[in-house]
């Protein structure tokens, strides 16, 4: 395996881990600070986009505006900001708000399966055996984490179901659509503009300044952690991984997200786990090694 492949897999792994932590932090705000998705997402995207664009302007100057000058690229970044960036954020946190982080993650992780199907159709090929095994293992692991093997214990409201399905579809768009922009401009610029575009649009729709929440130092601190680590760094790392190893492998490796979410829920929200949780962890983590092994084997041939 090439060094770049290792970098891509590590970037995706860390990005997925930060997403998992991010979901639990959002869950904490929903449970304890009267925060709602219409309040959280606009501030999260706008502040993260502003900070990242400021940093990029300091490093690259006016080059950060090049993506807006090309009409074709402008259309693509607007679509990414509205459907990809805003879509993944709003739908995922809405699913958390109407259920919990575990259920929302289960629904969202239909996304990697849809990515695999899309890529096979686009490339006009059948899925490779190890891809099928990886998808099945990761899906089974997420299922165990959320239900402990008892499907009757998964109580999903209609709103949670709808938002969860929309979240899975958004993951497909977010993973596949910006490929050309990533190669041309890099992950940082694409993510920054996507955040700003999506955040400004949803702010005018939800008007978060009119929503009452319990805004104290803890709320501010958690919001900053969500913005810096769960948004800026996580999205850049994930899209960097997509750019290096491709959307199919990246979406499989990012299945580490529910593992991170569960561990953080145990540590910070007092959630308990048992033997089936451990089996779920192993199923999900094993997909990383399966992808690495068979990818290396295929390249040797």
Buried (B, 14 or more C-beta within 10 A) or exposed (E): BEEEBEBBBBBBBBBBBBBBBBBBBBBBBBEEBBBBBBBBBBBBBBBBBBBBBEBBBEEBEEEBEEBEEEEEBEEBBBBBBBBBBBBBBBBBBBBBBBBBBBBBBBBBBBBBBBBBBBBBEEEEEEBBEBBEBBBEBBBBBBBBBBBBEEEEEBEBEEEBBBBBBBBBBBBBBBBBBBBEBBEBBBBBBBBBBBBBBBBBBBBEEBEBEEBEBEEEEEBEEBBEBBBBBBBBBBBBBBBBBBBBBBBBBBBBBBBBBBBBBBBBBBEEBEBEBEEBBEBBBEBBBBBBEBBBEBBEEEEEE
